[in-house]
């Protein structure tokens, strides 16, 4: 499947995580209970990652991930490799279509952050060794390290914000340099903070934390730009903006309108993966603020529900988005991963495969 510029993103894309096979979940549980070794768990992970790679190739995808099969949650490899975090009960709750809520555990900054080892380097290495297509690396975004992980009254006891931002920048530069040295050329930053700040309720909560919202949005943009400024030559950086994705639930709702002009034009990334799978995401008008040299990947296919989107529905949405941004600079994907957390969203593997196939088929109809 061709890309918009001869490099990633490709016309048919996906965000990264895939549903974990039951045998993999069972192995993880056995490891957590001390019934199998880390080496035994790794062997099970390797086997299922190879199957996930073959699935992506068979469906016609050009960007290949390991399905995030070595992680319990999409950002879990970051605190595992970076010291300075303590896991605590979250302050936010996920909500599903029935209004049911879910709390979760989250890493909180409790000390100076230091990268002890590669964050995604070994994940990349394994995928690169087993595909001739383009491995995609996924990392949580730099600003999410503040929005979700920095707790006022906890993180700031012995750590000032300027030093924290400098440490976050350094960690991402170190990781991108290490990935580049291994040959990685496609990195996706998964961000929920901008999605949260598109929701008026969460905007008010952010102000209640003591922040000037406009100033902090500017600092978040600067943080991402500084983190990726020295990326290796030829490395494509995409930013995936999400509103939360945990077992079919979400954290935020609201269109990109409140932030679009501030972030789309100022962020020094190559592509935007944008969630557009439900009315919670608002309309396409904010796309008019995306510079024409960027790529917009429309997340029109939902990973939160098993219903398969009709081709005509997707074609109409792409046409509508084309009123605000050139279709020739677009691509198509699901709005998020299928399993941002290990339990996965309420779909079957067959649903997942059908949705990925639909992405590939519609992309071929639109872009050839």
N, C-alpha and C positions, 0 to 999 in steps of 0.2 A: 504494500500500500504506500503510494508516494507521499511525500511530505509537502508542506507549502513552500519550502525553500531549498529542498535537497538535503536538509538536515532535520532532526526532530524539532517539534512534534510532528508525528505522521498524521495523515488524514483520518485514520481510524486509531483511536487511542483508548487507553484505560488508565485509571488512577493508580492502581498498584496492588492492593490487597485482594486476595481471593479466598473463597470459603475453604476452611480447613477440613480435610478429610477426617472422619471419625477416628481412624487409627492414629492420626497425628495428635488429635486432642487427647486420646487415651494415653499416648506416650508422654505427653506433657504432664498430665495428671500423675502418672506413675513416677516421673522424675521429681515432681514437686513433693511427692510422698516418700521419696528416697528409695523407691523400688527398682529403679533402673539408673544407670550412670549417665553422666553427661555425654560420654562417647556413644552410648546406646541411643540416647535421644537424638544426637547429631546424625546417626545413621538413618533413623526414621525420617528426620527432616530432609536429609539429602534425597532419599528415595522419592518422597512426595514432591519436593521441589523440581526434580527432574520431570515428573509427570506434569506439573504445572507449566513448565517451560514448553513441553511438547504440546500441551493444550493450546497455549497462546500461539505457537507456530502453526498448528493445524488450522486454527481459525483465521489465520491470515494477518495477525498482528505483527508489527515490526518492532515495537518497543516491548521488551521482555523484562519482567520482574520475577523475583522468587516467591511472589504471592504474599510476601511478608510472613512466611511460615515459621521463621525463627523468633517472631515477636508475639507477645501476649496482647499488646496494644500498639497502634501504629507508631507511637513515639517512644516505645519502650526501649529501643536500642540506644537512645540518647542518654538517659540517666544511667543505663547499664555501663556506659563507656566513659561518662563524665562524672567526676566526684563533686559533691556539694549539694546533693539532693537527699531529702527524707520523704518517704511515702506517707501520705496522710489522707483522710477522708475529704472528698471534694467539697467545694462551696457551691458548685453549680449542679443542676439536675438536667438530665435528658428527658424529653417528652415524646410520646408516640401519638399516633393519630387518634387514639382513644383517650388521650389526656393522662395516661399512666406515666409515672415518673420513675427515674432510675438514678441513683447516686453511684459514685464510682471512687476509686482510689487514684490519687494523682501525686506525682513527685513535686515537692516544694523546695525552693531554694533555702537552705539552712547554713550554707558556708560558701567559701570561694569556689567558683567553678573551674575545674581543670580537666582537660581531655587526657585521660589515662591511656587510652588505646584508640584504635580506629572505631568509628561509630558504625559506618555501613561498608567499610572496606572489605571485610571478609564476605559479606553478602554479595557485593559486586563481583568479587573474585570468582565465587562459585558459579554465578550466572554466566559471566564472561567465558568461563572455561567450557560451558555446555550449550552455547548457542552461537550461531554465526550472525544473528541479528543484533539489534542495538540494545544492550542492557540499560535499564532505567533505574537510577538510584533515587530512593525517596527518603527525605529527612524532614523532621518538623521544622517549621519556620523559625528564624531568630526571634521575631517579636512575640511568638507564642511562649517563648521562655520567660518573658516578662508577664504577659497578660494572664497566663494560667499558673505559672510556677513561682512568681514573686508575690509573696503575701506580706502586706504591710503589717508591722508589729512582730513579724517573724523573720523575714528575709533581711530586713534593714537593721537588725540589732547590731551587726558588726560588718555591714556591707553597704556602701553607698551606691546609688543608682548609676552614677557615671562610671564607676569602676566595674560594676556589673555589666553594663552595656559594652564596655571595652573588652571584658573577658569573653562575653558571648561572641563578639566580632572575631576575636582571636581564635576561638574554638572552631568556628565555621571556616575561617581561612585555612587553618591547619587541616581540617577534614577535606576540604575541596582540593587542596594541594596534594594530599595523600591519594585521593581518588584519581586525580588527574595523572599522577605518577603511575598508577596501575592501568591507565588507558580509558578511564571513565569519561564520557563526553555528553552525558544526559542526566541532569539532576533536577528533581522536582522537590520544591519546598512546600510542605503541606501546612497551610495556615488557617486557623479558625478565628484568630483575633479580629481580623477585618470583617469576617462574617458576623461575629458577635457585635461589633461596633456599627453594624448596619441595622441593628435592632434597637429601637428607641428605649426599650426597657433596660437592655444591657448598657446602653449609652449612659442612662441615668445612674446605673449602679457603678459604672466606671468613674463618673464624676464624684459619686459619693465616696469613692476610695481616695479622693483628694487630687484628682488629675484634671488639668485643663485638657479637654478632649482634643481640640484642634492641635494643640502643641504636641500631645503625645502621638497623634497620628503622624505628624511630621517626624517625630523621633523614630517611630517604627519604620517609616519609609527610609530614613537615613540609616537605621540599623541594618536593614536588608541590603541597601546599596553598599554599605561599607563591608558587610560580610562577604559579598560576591564580587567586590571590585577587582580583586587580584586573582580571579578564577583563571585556571589554565586556558591558554589559547584554544579556541574551538569548542570549549565546553558550553553547552546550552543549558540555561537555567530557566525553569518554568515555575510559576507560583500558582498553586492550587488553593483557591479560596473556598472554604467550606463553612457550613453552619452547624457542624456537629453530626456525627454518624456513629451510632452505637446500638447495634441490634434493632435497627429500624427506627430508632429515636433520634431526635435532634435537640440542639441547644438554643438556636436562634432562628428568627424569621425577619424578613424585610429585604427590600431590594438594595442594589448597590448604589442607589442614587445619592445617599448622604455622603459617601466617600469617593465616588468614582472620579471626580475631577481631581481630587487630591492625590489619589494613589495610582491610577492607571497611567497618567502622563509622567509621573515622577519616578516610578520604580524602574530600576535598571535591570530588569529581567527580560528574557526573550519571548516569553509566552505566558498567557493566563489561562488556567483551567478554571472555568466558571460554572458554578452550580445553577442549573436552570431546569430542574426536573419537576418543580411544583410551583404553584402560585406564591409560596413562601419566598421565592427568589425574586419576585417582582418582574418588571418588563425588561426589554432589551435596550431601551433608550440610553442607559449609561454607557453602552458600547461606543457611543460617539466620542468618548473621551480617550479611547485607546489609540495610541499612535499607530499609524498605518504600517510601520515596519515591524510591529509585533504580530504574534499569532494568537488568535482567540480559539480555544478549544471549548466548544459548547457542550456542557454536561446535561444533555437532554434525556438521557436514559436513566431511570431510577434504579438504584441498588437497594432501596428500602422496601420495595414491594415486588411480588412475583409477576404481576401483570406485565405482559410484553407490549411495549409501545408500538402502535401501528406505523408502518413505513410512511404513510401519507401524513400522519401527525408530525413526524420528525422532519419531513421535507417542508411542511408548512412553517414549522418553527425556524428552520434554517433560512427560509425565504424572508420571514419576518425580521430575523436578526440582521439580514442583509440590507435592510433599510438604514441601518446605523453603522455597519462595519462591512468592509468588502468580503464577500463570500469566498473569494479566492485566497483570502488570508485566514480562513477558518479551518477547523477540524471538528471531529465529533467524538464524544466519549460518554460513559456513564458519569453521573454527577460526583461520585466518590467511589471508594473501594467497596467491595462486597463484604469485607470483614475487617473493619478498622479495629475491632477487638476480636479476640480469638473465637468467642461463641458465634460470631457472624450474624449477618442480617437474616430476616425471615424469608429466605429463598432456598430453593434446592439447587444442587449442582447443575441439573438440567435447565433450570431457570437462568442461572448464571451464564451457561454456555449459549442459550438462546439470545440473551441480551447482548453478549459480546459479538455473536454472529450478526445480529441486527445492526450493530454499530458498523461492522465491516461492510455489510451489504449496502447500507444507506450511504456510507462514505463513497463507495464505488459508484453508486448512482449519481451522486452529486459531483464528484471530482474525477471520476474515471480511473 
